[in-house]
Amino acid sequence: MRWKTDDLSGWGGALAREAKLARPERHAALAEAMAESPCPAIGMRRSYGDAPLAERAIDMTRLDRFIAFDEKTGLLEAEAGVTIADILASFAPKGWMPAVMPGTGFATLGGAIANDVHGKNHHLAGSFGQHVESLVLMGPDGSNQRISLKTKPRLFRATIGGLGQTGVILSARLHMAKCPAGRLAVQERRMDDLDAFLEAFANSGADYQVGWLDMTATDINLGRGIMEEAHFSQGPFEPPHKARSVPFFAPGFAMSKPLVKAFNRAYFRRIPEAGRDRERALHKFFFPLDSILHWNRLYGKRGFHQFQCVLPDGEARATLTLMLEAVVASGLASPLSVLKRLGHGRGGMMSFPMQGYTLALDIVNRPAAQKLLAQLNDLARDAGGRVYLAKDSSLEAGHLPDMYDELEDFRAELAKADPTGAFTTDLARRLQIRGQK
């Protein structure tokens, strides 16, 4: 198998490394690469930090074929490299879609499983991994096995949300959900502050819920933003239009505090005080940023960090207030900050979701960023919350046991599935996920 030396980075671009990459098109080529040098699998690298980074990795994006589909039950079998957007575009016209849609359609099936992604309907549908019927896993010795919650429950739960540490996901069988229409009816409303947001989430009966936060607002406006609630409307599926692209890295001043503040003010005021209703195509609602290719270049060559945590209900208001105040004081916020309500559903030992509220925000990669990130990580831990490892680039290893209560069970499964640590990534090493000192 041919190995190519390339620069490897997460979507945030703040962490990068040189790596040896193989990009097989067939399972035989994958087996050959694994025989030469067992190593982690990666997809479209939409994880933000160092989750997809390793000295040597196998790019699964050419293993992207649909294997089988049952139109009566909605059970889809596909290779790990197929993207969520491809699944939606191929099966929504037939009345089916993934039950859980992450924020980007560029995520691969294997990546969605390895990170147990969640969507804007987590309070109803749970996490992505909860809809996986079974998957085929390749071990470090090149052997394949189909595993499920019934046949090998511990290994299956270690693989769902397991960050690729138990082996290479070759393919999976996914229970799809009915897709009743090609458009969503979306209601957009201004939220004057954090209390208004939390009350709106608590009282919402919408199928899909998400909030955008103005992270430059202060004082009585702290936590203001826009709430979006949606349910299926009518009409056929509309394929996405050709995406535009950011052709080069933006200059450093593009994310300066005055420009971000001005943008946020305008973005907030674009919604009338009385709110507005509109209809949106599925891909525009689920994947709003996918219409701009390489949008991460807007942060410049230094890139950015994304912080995402989930906070339990009882601690959410107080801790979110402290987090918002810290971000505003730092001046490092970007226009991309999201608040969502999560239910209790999670598919694996290391899955991120818990009942409560999740805050996600981009932080410009400047010298002061590490201090802010450390403060946010501490606040999440002290509140009994979790940091999302698919987004993480800064968490300390000592925080992990406080956030993930099944860590020891996960480590025990890793010791059996990959005793030599062949699938260890930079993130796994940084966080001492395998227990190494």
C-alpha positions as CSV (number, residue, x, y, z in Angstrom):
1,M,0.0,0.0,0.0
2,R,1.3,3.4,-0.9
3,W,1.8,5.8,2.0
4,K,1.9,9.6,1.4
5,T,3.4,12.2,3.7
6,D,1.0,15.0,4.3
7,D,0.1,17.8,6.8
8,L,-2.8,16.7,9.0
9,S,-5.0,19.0,11.0
10,G,-8.4,19.1,12.6
11,W,-11.1,21.4,11.3
12,G,-10.0,24.2,13.8
13,G,-6.5,24.2,12.3
14,A,-4.9,25.2,15.7
15,L,-3.4,21.7,16.1
16,A,-1.5,20.1,13.2
17,R,1.2,17.6,12.4
18,E,3.0,15.8,9.6
19,A,1.7,12.3,9.1
20,K,1.9,9.2,6.8
21,L,-1.5,8.6,5.2
22,A,-2.9,5.7,3.2
23,R,-6.1,6.1,1.2
24,P,-7.4,2.7,0.2
25,E,-10.3,2.2,-2.3
26,R,-11.0,-1.4,-1.5
27,H,-11.1,-3.6,1.5
28,A,-8.1,-5.6,0.2
29,A,-6.0,-2.5,0.1
30,L,-7.1,-1.5,3.6
31,A,-6.1,-5.0,4.8
32,E,-2.8,-4.6,3.2
33,A,-2.2,-1.2,4.8
34,M,-3.2,-2.6,8.2
35,A,-0.8,-5.6,7.7
36,E,2.0,-3.1,7.0
37,S,1.3,-0.8,9.9
38,P,-1.9,-0.9,12.1
39,C,-3.0,2.6,12.7
40,P,-6.1,4.8,13.4
41,A,-8.7,5.5,10.7
42,I,-9.8,9.0,9.9
43,G,-12.6,10.5,7.7
44,M,-13.2,14.0,6.5
45,R,-11.4,15.5,9.6
46,R,-14.4,17.5,10.8
47,S,-13.3,16.9,14.4
48,Y,-11.9,20.3,15.5
49,G,-8.9,19.4,17.6
50,D,-6.5,16.5,17.6
51,A,-9.0,13.6,17.5
52,P,-8.1,12.8,13.9
53,L,-4.3,13.3,14.3
54,A,-1.7,10.6,14.5
55,E,1.8,9.8,13.2
56,R,0.2,7.4,10.7
57,A,-3.4,7.1,9.7
58,I,-5.8,5.5,7.1
59,D,-8.0,7.8,5.2
60,M,-11.4,6.0,4.8
61,T,-13.1,8.5,2.5
62,R,-12.8,6.3,-0.7
63,L,-14.5,3.5,1.1
64,D,-17.9,5.2,0.6
65,R,-20.3,2.8,-1.0
66,F,-23.9,1.9,-0.1
67,I,-24.1,-1.8,0.4
68,A,-27.8,-2.5,1.0
69,F,-31.1,-0.7,1.9
70,D,-34.5,-2.1,2.9
71,E,-37.1,0.4,1.7
72,K,-39.7,-1.2,4.0
73,T,-37.8,-0.9,7.3
74,G,-35.3,1.8,6.5
75,L,-32.3,-0.3,7.4
76,L,-29.2,1.0,5.6
77,E,-25.9,-0.7,5.3
78,A,-23.0,1.4,4.1
79,E,-19.2,1.7,4.2
80,A,-17.7,4.0,6.8
81,G,-16.5,6.6,4.4
82,V,-19.9,7.6,3.1
83,T,-20.9,11.1,4.3
84,I,-24.1,12.0,6.1
85,A,-24.9,14.5,3.3
86,D,-24.7,11.7,0.7
87,I,-27.0,9.5,2.8
88,L,-29.5,12.4,3.1
89,A,-29.4,13.2,-0.6
90,S,-29.7,9.6,-1.7
91,F,-32.5,8.5,0.6
92,A,-34.6,11.6,1.5
93,P,-36.3,11.4,-1.9
94,K,-37.3,7.9,-1.0
95,G,-38.8,9.0,2.3
96,W,-35.9,8.2,4.7
97,M,-33.1,10.0,6.4
98,P,-30.6,9.6,9.3
99,A,-32.5,9.9,12.6
100,V,-29.7,12.1,13.9
101,M,-28.1,14.9,11.8
102,P,-24.9,16.5,13.0
103,G,-24.1,20.1,12.2
104,T,-22.2,19.2,9.0
105,G,-23.1,16.8,6.2
106,F,-19.4,16.3,5.6
107,A,-19.1,14.0,8.6
108,T,-18.6,10.4,7.6
109,L,-20.7,7.5,8.8
110,G,-17.6,6.1,10.6
111,G,-16.9,9.5,12.2
112,A,-20.5,9.9,13.3
113,I,-20.3,6.6,15.1
114,A,-16.8,7.1,16.5
115,N,-17.9,10.4,18.0
116,D,-21.6,9.4,18.7
117,V,-22.7,12.7,17.3
118,H,-25.9,14.5,18.3
119,G,-28.3,16.9,16.5
120,K,-30.9,19.5,17.1
121,N,-33.4,16.8,18.0
122,H,-31.4,15.0,20.7
123,H,-34.2,15.5,23.2
124,L,-36.3,13.2,21.1
125,A,-34.0,11.0,19.0
126,G,-31.0,10.6,21.3
127,S,-27.5,10.2,19.8
128,F,-26.4,8.8,16.4
129,G,-25.0,5.6,17.9
130,Q,-28.3,4.6,19.4
131,H,-29.6,4.1,15.8
132,V,-26.7,1.8,14.8
133,E,-27.9,-1.8,14.5
134,S,-24.4,-3.3,14.1
135,L,-21.0,-2.6,12.6
136,V,-18.0,-4.4,11.1
137,L,-14.8,-3.7,13.1
138,M,-11.3,-4.4,11.9
139,G,-8.8,-5.2,14.7
140,P,-5.1,-4.4,14.7
141,D,-4.4,-7.9,13.4
142,G,-6.5,-7.3,10.3
143,S,-9.4,-9.6,11.4
144,N,-13.0,-8.4,10.9
145,Q,-16.0,-9.0,13.2
146,R,-19.5,-7.8,13.1
147,I,-20.6,-6.5,16.5
148,S,-23.8,-5.3,18.0
149,L,-25.4,-4.5,21.3
150,K,-26.7,-8.1,21.4
151,T,-23.6,-10.0,20.3
152,K,-20.7,-8.0,22.0
153,P,-22.3,-5.3,24.1
154,R,-19.2,-4.1,25.9
155,L,-17.0,-3.8,22.7
156,F,-20.0,-2.2,20.8
157,R,-20.5,0.4,23.5
158,A,-16.7,1.1,23.6
159,T,-16.7,1.6,19.9
160,I,-19.8,3.9,19.8
161,G,-18.3,7.3,20.8
162,G,-14.9,5.6,21.3
163,L,-13.0,8.0,19.0
164,G,-11.7,5.2,16.8
165,Q,-9.7,3.6,19.6
166,T,-11.1,0.1,19.4
167,G,-10.4,-0.5,15.7
168,V,-11.3,0.5,12.2
169,I,-15.0,0.8,11.5
170,L,-15.4,-0.7,8.0
171,S,-19.2,-0.5,7.6
172,A,-22.4,-0.2,9.6
173,R,-26.1,-0.9,9.5
174,L,-28.1,2.1,10.4
175,H,-31.8,2.4,11.3
176,M,-33.1,5.3,9.3
177,A,-36.0,7.6,10.3
178,K,-39.0,8.5,8.1
179,C,-38.5,11.8,6.2
180,P,-42.0,13.1,5.7
181,A,-41.1,16.2,3.6
182,G,-38.3,18.0,1.9
183,R,-38.7,21.2,3.8
184,L,-38.9,22.4,7.4
185,A,-41.1,25.1,8.8
186,V,-38.8,27.2,11.0
187,Q,-39.8,29.8,13.6
188,E,-37.1,32.3,14.5
189,R,-37.4,34.5,17.6
190,R,-35.2,36.9,19.5
191,M,-34.1,36.0,23.0
192,D,-33.2,39.0,25.1
193,D,-31.0,37.2,27.5
194,L,-29.9,33.8,28.9
195,D,-33.0,33.4,31.1
196,A,-35.3,33.9,28.1
197,F,-33.3,31.2,26.2
198,L,-33.5,28.7,29.0
199,E,-37.3,29.3,29.5
200,A,-37.9,29.0,25.7
201,F,-36.0,25.6,25.6
202,A,-37.9,24.3,28.6
203,N,-41.3,25.2,27.1
204,S,-40.5,24.2,23.5
205,G,-42.4,21.3,21.9
206,A,-40.6,21.6,18.6
207,D,-39.0,18.6,16.9
208,Y,-35.8,20.5,16.3
209,Q,-34.4,23.3,18.6
210,V,-31.2,25.3,18.4
211,G,-30.1,28.7,19.6
212,W,-27.4,31.2,18.3
213,L,-25.8,33.3,21.0
214,D,-24.3,36.8,20.7
215,M,-21.1,36.2,22.7
216,T,-20.3,40.0,22.6
217,A,-23.5,41.1,24.5
218,T,-23.0,42.2,28.1
219,D,-24.9,43.3,31.2
220,I,-28.7,42.9,30.9
221,N,-28.2,41.5,27.3
222,L,-25.8,38.7,28.4
223,G,-26.8,35.6,26.6
224,R,-29.1,37.2,24.1
225,G,-29.5,35.5,20.7
226,I,-31.9,33.8,18.3
227,M,-33.9,30.7,18.9
228,E,-34.9,28.4,16.0
229,E,-37.6,25.8,16.3
230,A,-38.6,23.6,13.4
231,H,-40.8,20.8,12.3
232,F,-41.4,19.1,9.0
233,S,-43.5,21.0,6.5
234,Q,-44.2,19.8,2.9
235,G,-42.7,19.7,-0.5
236,P,-40.1,17.4,-2.3
237,F,-36.5,17.1,-1.3
238,E,-34.3,19.9,-2.8
239,P,-30.7,19.0,-3.5
240,P,-28.2,21.6,-2.3
241,H,-26.9,24.3,-4.6
242,K,-23.3,24.5,-5.5
243,A,-21.3,25.7,-2.5
244,R,-19.2,28.8,-2.5
245,S,-15.6,28.7,-1.2
246,V,-13.4,30.8,1.0
247,P,-10.3,30.9,-1.4
248,F,-7.6,31.9,1.1
249,F,-6.9,32.5,4.8
250,A,-8.4,35.7,6.1
251,P,-6.1,38.4,7.6
252,G,-5.8,38.5,11.3
253,F,-8.1,41.5,11.8
254,A,-11.1,39.6,10.3
255,M,-12.0,38.2,13.7
256,S,-11.1,41.3,15.6
257,K,-13.4,42.3,18.6
258,P,-15.0,45.4,16.9
259,L,-15.8,43.5,13.7
260,V,-17.2,40.5,15.5
261,K,-19.3,42.7,17.7
262,A,-20.7,44.6,14.7
263,F,-21.5,41.4,12.9
264,N,-23.2,39.9,15.9
265,R,-25.3,43.0,16.4
266,A,-26.4,43.0,12.8
267,Y,-27.1,39.2,12.9
268,F,-29.3,39.6,16.0
269,R,-31.3,42.5,14.5
270,R,-32.0,40.7,11.2
271,I,-34.8,39.0,13.0
272,P,-37.8,41.3,13.6
273,E,-38.8,41.9,17.2
274,A,-42.0,40.0,16.6
275,G,-40.0,37.0,15.1
276,R,-40.5,35.4,11.8
277,D,-41.6,32.2,10.2
278,R,-40.0,30.7,7.0
279,E,-39.5,27.4,5.3
280,R,-36.0,25.9,4.7
281,A,-34.7,23.0,2.7
282,L,-33.4,20.2,4.8
283,H,-29.7,20.7,4.1
284,K,-29.9,24.5,4.7
285,F,-31.3,23.9,8.2
286,F,-29.2,20.9,9.2
287,F,-25.9,22.0,7.6
288,P,-26.0,25.8,7.5
289,L,-22.3,26.3,7.0
290,D,-21.8,23.6,4.4
291,S,-22.8,26.1,1.7
292,I,-19.4,27.8,2.3
293,L,-16.5,25.5,1.7
294,H,-13.3,26.0,3.8
295,W,-15.1,28.5,6.1
296,N,-12.5,27.7,8.7
297,R,-10.1,29.8,6.7
298,L,-12.0,32.9,8.0
299,Y,-10.0,32.5,11.2
300,G,-6.7,32.9,9.5
301,K,-3.6,30.7,9.4
302,R,-3.4,30.3,13.2
303,G,-6.9,28.7,13.2
304,F,-9.2,28.5,16.1
305,H,-10.3,26.2,19.0
306,Q,-13.8,25.1,19.5
307,F,-15.1,24.5,23.0
308,Q,-18.2,22.5,23.6
309,C,-19.5,21.3,26.9
310,V,-22.8,19.9,28.3
311,L,-24.0,21.0,31.7
312,P,-26.6,19.3,33.9
313,D,-29.9,21.1,34.3
314,G,-29.4,22.1,37.9
315,E,-26.0,23.8,37.2
316,A,-26.7,25.1,33.7
317,R,-27.9,28.6,34.4
318,A,-25.2,29.6,36.9
319,T,-22.4,28.0,35.0
320,L,-23.5,29.3,31.6
321,T,-23.5,32.8,33.1
322,L,-20.0,32.4,34.3
323,M,-18.9,31.0,31.0
324,L,-20.5,33.8,29.0
325,E,-18.9,36.5,31.2
326,A,-15.5,34.9,30.8
327,V,-15.8,34.8,27.0
328,V,-17.0,38.4,26.8
329,A,-14.2,39.6,29.0
330,S,-11.6,37.7,26.9
331,G,-12.6,39.4,23.6
332,L,-11.9,36.1,21.8
333,A,-15.4,35.2,20.8
334,S,-16.4,34.5,17.2
335,P,-19.8,34.8,15.5
336,L,-20.3,31.1,15.8
337,S,-21.8,30.2,19.3
338,V,-24.6,27.7,19.7
339,L,-26.8,26.6,22.6
340,K,-28.9,23.4,22.5
341,R,-31.0,21.3,24.8
342,L,-29.9,17.7,25.2
343,G,-31.9,14.7,26.5
344,H,-30.4,11.7,28.3
345,G,-29.7,9.5,25.3
346,R,-26.2,8.3,24.6
347,G,-24.9,5.2,22.8
348,G,-21.4,4.4,24.3
349,M,-19.2,4.5,27.3
350,M,-17.4,7.7,26.1
351,S,-20.4,9.4,24.5
352,F,-20.7,13.1,25.2
353,P,-24.5,13.7,25.7
354,M,-26.2,14.0,29.1
355,Q,-29.5,15.6,30.2
356,G,-28.9,19.4,30.2
357,Y,-27.7,22.2,28.0
358,T,-24.7,22.2,25.6
359,L,-22.8,25.3,24.7
360,A,-20.5,25.3,21.7
361,L,-18.3,28.3,20.7
362,D,-15.3,29.1,18.5
363,I,-12.3,30.8,20.1
364,V,-9.8,32.6,18.0
365,N,-6.3,31.0,18.4
366,R,-4.4,33.8,20.1
367,P,-2.1,33.6,23.1
368,A,-4.9,34.3,25.6
369,A,-7.0,31.4,24.2
370,Q,-5.3,28.8,26.4
371,K,-6.1,30.6,29.6
372,L,-9.8,31.0,28.6
373,L,-10.1,27.4,27.5
374,A,-8.6,26.2,30.8
375,Q,-11.1,28.4,32.7
376,L,-14.0,27.0,30.7
377,N,-12.8,23.4,31.1
378,D,-12.6,23.9,34.9
379,L,-16.1,25.4,35.0
380,A,-17.6,22.5,33.1
381,R,-15.9,20.0,35.4
382,D,-16.9,21.7,38.6
383,A,-20.5,21.8,37.4
384,G,-20.5,18.0,36.8
385,G,-20.5,18.5,33.0
386,R,-18.5,17.1,30.2
387,V,-16.3,18.5,27.4
388,Y,-17.0,17.1,23.9
389,L,-13.9,15.3,22.8
390,A,-14.7,15.6,19.1
391,K,-14.2,19.3,19.5
392,D,-11.5,19.4,22.2
393,S,-8.0,20.7,21.8
394,S,-7.2,21.8,25.4
395,L,-8.6,19.5,28.1
396,E,-6.2,18.3,30.8
397,A,-5.9,14.5,31.3
398,G,-6.8,14.9,34.9
399,H,-10.2,16.2,34.1
400,L,-11.3,13.1,32.1
401,P,-12.2,10.8,34.9
402,D,-14.4,13.5,36.5
403,M,-16.3,14.0,33.2
404,Y,-16.6,10.4,31.9
405,D,-17.7,8.0,34.6
406,E,-17.3,4.9,32.4
407,L,-13.7,5.6,31.6
408,E,-12.3,2.6,33.5
409,D,-14.7,0.3,31.7
410,F,-13.6,1.8,28.4
411,R,-9.9,1.3,29.2
412,A,-10.6,-2.3,30.0
413,E,-12.2,-2.9,26.6
414,L,-9.3,-1.0,24.9
415,A,-6.8,-3.3,26.6
416,K,-8.5,-6.3,25.0
417,A,-9.3,-4.8,21.6
418,D,-6.0,-3.1,21.0
419,P,-3.4,-4.3,23.5
420,T,-0.4,-2.7,21.8
421,G,-2.1,0.8,21.3
422,A,-2.0,0.7,17.5
423,F,-5.0,3.0,17.2
424,T,-3.7,5.6,19.6
425,T,-4.2,9.2,18.3
426,D,-2.7,12.4,19.5
427,L,-5.9,13.2,21.5
428,A,-5.8,9.8,23.2
429,R,-2.2,10.3,24.1
430,R,-2.8,13.9,25.4
431,L,-5.7,12.8,27.5
432,Q,-4.1,9.6,28.6
433,I,-7.2,7.8,27.5
434,R,-5.5,4.4,27.9
435,G,-4.3,5.2,31.3
436,Q,-0.7,5.8,30.4
437,K,1.4,8.1,32.6
